[in-house]
Each structure stands twice: as C-alpha cells, then as structure tokens.
Amino acid sequence: MMLSAFAFVFRRSFLYLTCAVVIVLLSSCHTHRIATGSATVTGDSTRSFTLAEDSMLRLADANRIAYKYFATRVRVSYSDGKTELDFTAVIRMKRDSVIWLSLQGPFGIEGARVFISRDTVRIVNHLSNEYTCQPLSSLARLLPVQASVPELQDFLLGYYMHLSGLDPQYLGMEDSLHIIRAESAQLLYGAFLYPQNYTMAKSLLTDKMVGQHMSITFGGYATEAGHPFSEDRTIALKQGDQAYTLHLSYSKVRIDEPLDFPFEVSPGMKRSDRIRFE
C-alpha cells in the first residue's frame, strides 16, 4: 500500500515526484489568504509586462540555493478519502545530474529505491521483487511535460518552475500576492509569490487534456544556506470525481555534504520493461 500511494504520486505528474516530495518567512511575514479567482491587474492594463515578468522571475530565482549536493527527508501523509497512509522519502541530489530516492515504510523498511540521471530512470521495487531501467524520455508516457532532471529538482526544492514551452505572463497582484501565469495548449501553470521576498505561496497546475487539477501550498519557511526553504507543503489533486491530498514535511536538510547514490539490483530480481509499482 505504501508503494501504491507513491506510485500515484510518481505517475500523475512530475510535480508530485517528491513524495512523489516542506511560515516564518525571512521577512517575518505571516501567511496570507490565497484566492484562486480572476486576478486584478494593477497599473496600466495596456502596457507590456515584459520588464515586470523578467524582474519578477529574477527576484524569485534569487531564492534558489546554490548547491552541488542536497539531501533531505520528507515525511509524506497521503489520503484519497478512503485510504490514509504515511511513509518517508529520503532524497539525495547532485545538481542537474542525479536524483536518488529511498521510499520507506514503518521502522525504516525500504519499499523501493529510485535513481534518476540525465538520461535514465532506474527503479528497484522490493515489494514486487522487480527492477526496471528505462530512458528518461520514457517518463513522457506518464507525465504531462517532458521532464528533465533540473525541472524535477526545482519541484523538490519548491522553486518557481520554468517549464519548457510555457511563456510566463505577470498578472499583477491579488490578495497581496504576485501572480505569474504560463500556458500552453496542454498545460496551465500559475505561481503566487509573497511580495516580501518572492518565495512561493502557492502554485496551480492544470492538465487541460485530461482535466486534472493540482495545487501546492508552501509554508513553514526556514533558512538554509542563507536562502528561504519551505519545509511544509500540501499537494491537492483532483481528477474527475476523485481527490487526493498529500502533506509533505521536510527535515534534516543537508547541503554540500559528501553523498553517495547506491543502487544495486539483488540477484533473483525480475526485470520489468516498464515503470510500475503495483
């Protein structure tokens, strides 16, 4: 069951990879109420937002931690209205090149291990005694975008997502939050930023092709390596009549400490030709 819950996170969208993956802000601001209605654009509505968009994204990106290695533990609570599960994802990363996850149930028992490199996804499923090795491009069958390691890492770290093929537009402020919207024929992405330090307050993602809606709220901001880092996040997904919720609590953050990324396939494991957890 633990792995089935993570499977949902892994399958639906790369924006769930952390768990499938957390607010005392640096400026000591308080949590604001976040609305999701139509934005009210401030100022002259006829002007170009090119300069505003560039400035807003640069301010948001200034919150990124300059790391080579990053490690954390994420406590995940999952609910779909019928089932409630808790498990832990141990995450290790090398910037722009490696994501390593150990998915653990009670007493730290590992259910699966995942190794993602720039061109490969490898998974060992201890519960089914299977392993798989697939090109990173195979995730295109599971994800609404062509994910890359940097994009997946940005999600795990809680940063603004620079999604390929989506052009951002700054819409001004609503309920004291800056709003950036980016859209393609398939996806709609919205980011809500706190004005005090341009950290993420909320993000919204809609896969228009399948009618799937996802929101992430960010809280519990702490300081890591001089930058704000969200340690408490809630993911809500709705697809049709089914709704899912994941609460992620990040802890034990380590930056630029030596890391290894062990990945072994035990003798007797059966190779699978597809990524699965059932």
Summary of the structure (lengths in Angstrom):
residues: 278
radius of gyration: 18.7
end to end distance: 8.9
largest distance: 66.7
contacts: 862
relative contact order: 0.23
helix: 16%
strand: 44%
